[in-house]
Every structure is written in C-alpha cells, then in structure tokens.
Amino acid sequence: MTDSDVATEPVHESSWSANLETERHAADQDLVVTEARDAVHATRAGVHVNLVTHGDHGDPREYLWEPLASLDRVERVEYVDRCGCGGHVTRVHVA
C-alpha cells in the first residue's frame, strides 16, 4: 500500500494492512480516524483489515475504537499488538 488515500484503493478482496503511521498521520489524529474508516469501507465483507497506527497517538482503543464501532460494517475490533517501531495494530473484522 502506498501513502495515498485508502479511499482511492479498490476493494480489498482478502485481508490486508493499512499503513496509518506515516509522518502525516503522526501529525493529525483526525486523519488517522478518517483513513481507518475509509479502510474498513475498502474491505470486502468476511475478511479483516489491520490498521497500523502511529505510536504518537497512544493506544488506539482510546481514540479509534468508538468511531470504528459506529460503522455498520464492523463485526469485531481487536487489539493485536504493539509494533517494534512503537506503533499499534488494530484488527477490524468486516461484516
């Protein structure tokens, strides 16, 4: 995946990861939330998307999970792990 807006990507037919830990993401938490929601919409039902978020924003359960839970397509959200680089991985299962 490139650093482009995930909304412009085709629908992902299998599980994939969205890179939301670039410098522009580190500077803008609202951008992280917006592009995370876009990533969910760009994911086929029945698979998951891993959202890799910048460590500067802290634990994604504190700022990202509520906006994701409000999406009709979200079946389950789970915390996977903290990356070696300091970021966080959230897995969103799409219904």
C-alpha positions, 0 to 999 in steps of 0.5 A: 500500500502506498501513502495515498488515500485508502479511499482511492484503493479498490476493494480489498478482496482478502485481508490486508494492512493499512499503513496509518503511521506515516509522518502525516498521520503522526501529525493529525489524529483526525486523519488517522480516524478518517483513513481507518474508516475509509479502510474498513469501507475498502474491505470486502465483507468476511475478511479483516483489515489491520490498521497500523497506527502511529505510536504518537497517538497512544493506544488506539482503543482510546481514540479509534475504537468508538468511531470504528464501532459506529460503522455498520460494517464492523463485526469485531475490533481487536487489539493485536499488538504493539509494533517494534517501531512503537506503533499499534495494530488494530484488527477490524473484522468486516461484516 
